[in-house]
């Protein structure tokens, strides 16, 4: 039963179903483990009618990890139609804190992978899926602090709207408030961050296929889409992530060829910034902003502009890893110090308690922001034998995240006393 908008929200003992969860299953896949036996076991349980809801959700994730996205989402939607609350047990039998994560019915990349941030902690994770047609329960499960983990994508809009309506009456601290998550949209973030001294973020403008086709045929000028646009430009289909459909377009002929290979009708365009370092290599950084403070997640180095960590092949270069290790070791006194004012102002304007920034440094030494996101994966799965400097850095981020949760929970206890 969905509660009335004006009614106070109560809490009750949680009726959850246990699951293995995102972090453990993803780790198995990342380390080369075979998920097929577990999938067959869970399918057998479902066929026998003995499967719990959490096992069904695990099966959905396994299917997605095995490349069967559509099948996995069908399973997930079916499970969520009759059960919405799930527990990922913590490292100890009596948790110090209970956090309620508010998720949407979307693919495995559409919610913050909070399991990784709480891995091996003394904090118990409850995940409540806010589902279309069902909404929030009349009484929420008992928790110490809540956090919205749904993304800014179109598929999450209804879930975010439902949470936003209930937010003023939430009985516990509510972090990453839903009305702020939408600011991370590609075509909104640049407006939010415009004018910050020492920060460069290109205008990201929506463009229809018709507009780009007319541009490729010289029927319109770049400026008719957005004032600062010119060749070369960056084009990507709207709604895609992880570089899908991303291209640097040098001229009208290249744009025409790009459109011939794509079926999408809506795109984002932005001016291209050549952020190559003096040695000709590109360096792209991922930062975690936790409670207003930046933390280094990784540094990708490659001879191509369209880099992310996997295609930088950091594991195959001792020299690159040494540079990444130095970046992490000296982060507070080097990178973060150089961009302190820009990072501080960005954090204030975004307003979220936790979010991720993909960035670089432009030729003028300014912080070049590519994207803000609340669902990017921050993990501790890289092999320590190859990346010995990463586990301490990841643990630092995880400790900051759990400290943030604890701080809000303590503040709530004091205000209630």
N, C-alpha and C positions, 0 to 999 in steps of 0.2 A: 504493500500500500504506500503510495506516494504522499508525503505530508503536505498540508496546505502551506502556501508561501508565507503567510503571516504567522504561522504557529511557531512557538519555540521548539527547537530540536532537542529531543532527549537522547540519552544513551542507554545502552542495554548490554548484557553479556553477549559477546560475539558468537554467532553461529557460523563458524568458518569451516572450510574444507582444506585440509593440508595439501600442499603440492611441493614438488622438488624445486621448481622455480627457474627463472630465466638464467641466473648466474651459473648454477651448477650444470644445467643442460648445455648452455653455450660453452662453458669451459670444456666439457667432454668433447663437444664437436670441434672446438678450436685445437684441442690437443690430439686430435685424430682418432678419438674413440668411436666405436661403432654403435650408433644409436638404434640400429635395426632390431636387435634383440629386445630392447626395452619397448620399442614401438609394437612389436608383435605381442609382447606380454600384455601391454595396455589394451590392444585391440581385442585380445582374448578375454580380458576382464569385461570389456564393454559388451562383447557378444554373449557372455554368460549373465549379464545383467548385474554384476557385482562391483562395477567400477564406481569410485567416488567422483564427485565433481572435480576435485583437484587433479585427479588422474586424467580426466578428460581434457583439462586445460594443459597439462603437461604433454599429452598426445598432440594437441594442436601446435604447441611450440616445436615439438620434435619434427612434425611434418614440415613446418616452415624452415627449420634448420636443414632438413634434407632436400630443400628446394621445391617442396610441394605447397606453395603459399596458399593457393586457392582452397585446396582441401583442408589445410590447417585452419583457415579462417571460417570455413563452414562448420568445422568441429567446435571452434571457439564460440561462435554465435549460438550454436545449439546448446552448449553447456551454459552460457550466460543467460539463456532464456529461462532457466529454472534455478540458477544459483549464481550469486554475484560476489560473495565474500570468500577470500582465500588467505591462508596463513603460510608464510615461509618461516619455519622455525629458526630461532637464533642459535648461537653457539653454546648457550647455557640453558639449564632447565627452568630457571627463574629469571626472566628478562628484567633488566633495570628499567626499560622504557618500552612503550608500545606505540609504534607509529602507524598511522592509517594513510595509505597511499590511494589517491583517487584517480582511477584509470578510465580509459575509454576502450570500446570494442573496436580495435584497430590491429593492424599487423604488428609483429614483434618489435619493429623499430619506431612505433608511434607513441610509446609511453616511455618516460624516463626509466632506464634500467637501474632502478634504485637498489635492487638485490646486490649488485656489485659494491655499491657504496656502503652497504651494511654488512657485507660478508665478514664472518668471524667476529662480529661485534656482540654485545650483550643487549641488543635492541631487537625486539620482535617486530616483524613486518606483517601487517594486515593489508591486503589490497582489495579495495571495493571498486568494482566496475560499475560505472554509471551508464546504464544501457537505455537506448531509445525505447520509449513506451513503458519503461519500468521506473527509471529515475532513482532518486535517493530513497532509502527506507524511512519509515516514520520515526523510528528510533535508530540512531547510528550505533555501531559497535563501540564499546568502551575503548578509548585511546587517550594518550597523553598529548600527542601533537599530530596534526594532519598536514599532508602536503599534496598538492595537485601535480600529477605526473603526466596527464594528457598533454599532447602537443598542440601547436598552433595550426595544425592541418585542418582542411575542410571537414574531414571525417570526425573530428573531435569537437566541432563547434557546438553541437547540441549538448554534449556532456558538459562542456565548459559553461554553457549558458545556465544549465540546471544547477551547477555548483555555485555559480555567481549569484543566483537568486537566493540561495541558502546561506551564502557566506556571511552576511551581517549578523546572523543568529547562530553561527557555528559555536558549539559549546567549548571548544578547545582552540589553541592557536592554530591558524590555518596559513601555511606557507605556500609560496609561489601562487599567489592569488590568481584566479582565472582571468580576471579583467586585464591583467598585465601580460599574460602569456601571449595574447594576440599581437603585442608590440613587436614580437620577434619575426613576424611575417617579413619576407624579403622586401616587399614594397612599402613597409611601414618603418622598419628599423632605421633606414637612412634618414627619414624625416626626424625621427626621435633623436638621432645622434648628430644632426646637422649643427655646424657651428662650434663643435668642441675643439678647443685649441689642441693641436698636435695629433688630431685624429682625422683620417681620410677614409670616407666610405662613399663609393660611387652611388649615384642615383640608380636604383633598380626599378625599372618601369615595366608595367604589363604591356604586351603588344600582341595583337591578334595575328593570325596567319595572313589575313588579308593585308594588314598594314605592312608586314614584313615582305610579302609578295610584291606590293607596290614599291617598297623601298628597293627591292632587288631589281626592279625594272625602271628605277629612277623616276617613278611617278610622284614620289614624295621624297623629302629630305629627312635625314636622321633627326634633325631638330624638331620635326613635327611630332615625333614620338616623345622625346624629352630633350630639353635644351642643351644638356652637356653631352649628348650622344654623338659619336662619330666613329668612323672606321679607324683602327680595328675595334671591334666590340665583342662582348660576351653574350651568347644566347643560350638559353636552356628552356626546356618545356616546363610549364608551370606545374608545380606539385611534385617534381622529381627531386631526388637527393642523391648523395654519394656519386656525383658526377655523371649521372645518367642523362644523356642527350646534351651535355655541356660542350660548347665549342667556341673557339675563337674565330671570328669571322673578319677577314682582312678587307674584303671589298664586296661589291654588289654581286659579282659572279659567284663568289664563295657562298653568299647568303642564298642565292638561287639553288645551288647544289645542295646545301644543307636542307632546305625545305623539301627538296625532291626525295630526301631520304627519311623524312619525318612525317608522321601522320597526325601529330597533335595540332590543335587549333589555337591554343593559347600558350604564350611564352613570356619569359622575363628577359629583358635586355639591359645591359650596363656597359659603360665605357671600359675598355681593357686597360689595366695598369700593369706596366712591365716592372715587376718588383724584383728582378734578378739582382743578385749581389755583384760586387765588382769582379768576383771570380767566375761569373756567368751562371752560377747555380741559384736555384730558387729555394727559399727557406720559408716554410709555412709552419705556424705554431697553433697548437690547441691549448687554450687556457680554460680552467674551471674557475668561475667566480662563485665563491662560497662565503656567504654572510658579508659581502662587500669586499672581500680580499681575493686577489688573483693567485692562482696556483698553476704551475706548469704541468701539462698532461703529456705532451709530446712535441717533438720537433722533427719535421720531415724535410729531407734535403734531396733535391733531384735536379736534373738538367731540363726539366719540363715545367711549365707554369701550372698546368692542371694536375697538381699533385695532391695526394692524400697519403696517409701513412703506409698503406699496403703497396702502392705502386712506387714508393720511394726506395723500397728494398733495403731498408736500414739494417736488416739482419745480415746482409752480405757485405757490409762495408765497416771495417773496424774504425776507419777514419771518421765516417759519419756518426757512428755511435759515440765516439770520443767527444765529438762536438755536441751531441745531444746531452751527454752526461755533464759536460761543462755548463751547458745552458741551464740544466736543472739545478746544478750545484750553486751557480752564481745568480740564479733567477732574481732573488729579492734585491740584490745589490746592483744588478746589471739591467736586464730587460724590464723588470717591474719598476725599477727606479727611473729608467729613462722615460717610461710612459706613465708614471704615477698619476699625473693630473688627468690624462686622458682616460685611464682605466677607472679612476675614482668617479669622474663625472659620468662615464658610461654606466657604471654600476648604479649610480643614483637615478639616472634617467630611466633605465630599464626597470629598476625597482624590484626585481625578483630576488629571492633569497639564494637561489642556486640556478646558474645557467652556464652554458659553454660558449666560448667565442673562438672561431677560427680566424686567424689573422696573420699578418706579415708586417714588414717595414717597407715603406715606399722609398723611392730614391732620395727623398728629402728627409728621411729618417723618422717620418711620422708613423703612427700606428695605423696600418691599413687593415680595416675590418672587412672580412668577406661575409660572415654569417654569424648570427646568434641563434642558439638552440637550447632547449631544455631537455632534449632526449638523446643527445649524442652519448655514445658508450664511453665511459671512463672505467677502465678495468685493470686488473693485476694478473693478466694471463700470460704475458710475455715471459719466455723461459729465462730464469735468473742467470743461467750459465752464459747466455748471450747478452742479456741486458741486466747486469748486476746492479746498476744504478736505479732501475725502475721501481722495484718493490718498496724501498724507503720513501720514494716520492709519492707513490700511490697511497701508501699508508698515511702519509701526511695529509693528503686530500681527504681520505676516508675519515681520519680523526677530526678534521675541520668540519666535515659534514655532520658527524655524530655530535660534536660539541655544539653545533648550531641547533640541532634538534633539542639537545639537553637544555641549552640556554632558554629557549622559548618555553619549554615545559616548566622549568623552574620559575620563570617570570609569571607564568599562569598560576602556579601554586601560590606564589607570594600575593598576587592580586586577589586570589580567592580567600586567602587567610584573613 
